[in-house]
Amino acid sequence: MLIWIDADACPRPVKDLVFRASARWQLAVCLVANRPLTVPPSPLISVVHVAAGSDVADAYIAQHVGAGDLVVTADIPLAALVVARGATALDPRGAVHTADTIGERLAVRDLLEELRWAGVVTGGPAAYGAADRQQFAQALDRLLTQRRTSA
């Protein structure tokens, strides 16, 4: 299993948690971003720099992800693409997206986007906080434990 991180908008605490999990579980991590990133020195951690542009990092991840991989992303359309390829998507706030859940999440995202365009809904998600970090850490640990015990 490879852990992919959609790194351009990923909160630093999430990346740090994944780096620690990578060391503990000896799992490879690949961050994909269109800007330079600083990562700890580790043979398990790699960075792919893609060209600037809308959804370029998403396209790279969707093209290279494999069945059984884990993708950390807040991007619901990307989550739908990787789930269709047999991977699992994990939101930085701890929501796990699978084939059973992604359709509903995509529909809600599309509805909210339409409401924003119409001016009915304004603003975005709340600031990333300690509770979000804890939920992500618990979800990541659960997923990695499940994968390890089923292997």
N, C-alpha and C positions, 0 to 999 in steps of 0.2 A: 504494500500500500504506500502510496505517495500522498503527502499532504500538500495541496496547492493553496496559496494565499493570493487572493485578488488584492494586491498590496497598496494600490494607489490611495484608497480611502479607508483602509483597515486601521482601526485604532492601535496605537503602539502597545497598550497593555495586552491586546489579543495576540499580536505577533510575539511578545515576550512569553506568553503562556504556551504558545505553539513551540517556540524554541526550547523551552524547558521540557515539554512533553517529547519533543524530538530526541533530546539527549537521554531522557529516562527510558523511552521505549525503543530507541535506536531506529527511528523512522526518518526517512528523507523528507525534506521540505523544499518546495520550490516557490519562491515569491515572484510574481509577475507584475511589473510596473512600467510606466512610461517615464519615470524619473529615477534618479540615483537613490539607492537605499543603503543604509548602514545595517549590517547584520553581524552577529557574533561570528568569530572564526570557527568553522566547523565543517568537516567533510560531508556532513549530512545536510547542510543548508546551501542552496544555490539561488541565484537571482537571474531572472531573464528580463532584460530591458527591451521593451517594444517601442515602436514609433509612437509619437504623440498622436492623439486622435480619439474620438469617441468610440468606446467599446473595442479598441485594439487589444488591450490586455484580456478582455473577456473572450474575444475570438481565439486568442492564442490558447487560453486555458481550455476552452470548449473543444478545440482541435486536438489537443495533446492529452487530455484527461483519459484515464483508463477505468474500466469497470473495477469497483472496489476501492478506488481512490476517495479521498476526502477533500472537499473544496471549501475553504473558508471565504465566504462572500456575503455581502449585504444586498447584492444585485439579484433580484428575483428572476429576471429573464435568464441570467447566467445560470442560476441554480436550476432552472427548468432544463436548460441545455445539458448540464452535466448529469442530472438525474436521468435524463433520457439515454445517456451513455453508460448507465450502470453505476455511477458514482453517488456519493452522498454529499449534500451541501449543508454547511453549518453556518448560520448567521452569527455575526459577532456578539449578538445579544443572547445567544444560546438556543435559538430555534433550529431544529433539525428538519431539513427538507428531504423527503423521500418520494418515491413514485406514488405513495398513498396520500401525500399531503401537498405536493407542489401545485396541482391544478387549482385548488382552492386559494392558495397564497398568490398565484399568478392572477387569478380573477379579482381578488381584493386589491392587488397592486394596480391593475388596470383601471378598476373603478375609481380608486383614489386619484390616479393620474388624471382621469377625465374630470373629476370634481375640482382638482386644482386648476386645470385649464379653463374651467367654467367660472373660476373665482369663488366657488362655494367653500372650498377647503384651502386654507393658506397655511404656510409654515411646514416644517418637516418634523422629523422625529426629535424627541428630547435629547439633550446632551448625554453622551456616553458616561455612565457612572459606575460606582462600585457594585451595585446590584447587578448591572449588566455584565460586568467582568466576572462576578461570581457565577452567574447563570451560564456564561460561556465556559468557564473552567469546569463546571460540573458536567455540562453536556459533552465537552471534549473528552473528559475522563471516562464518562459512560460509554461513548462510542469506541474509544481505543480499547477499553476493557472488553467490550463485546466482541470486537474484532479479534483480539488476542485469544479469548477463550473459544471462539468458534474456529480458529485456524488450526 
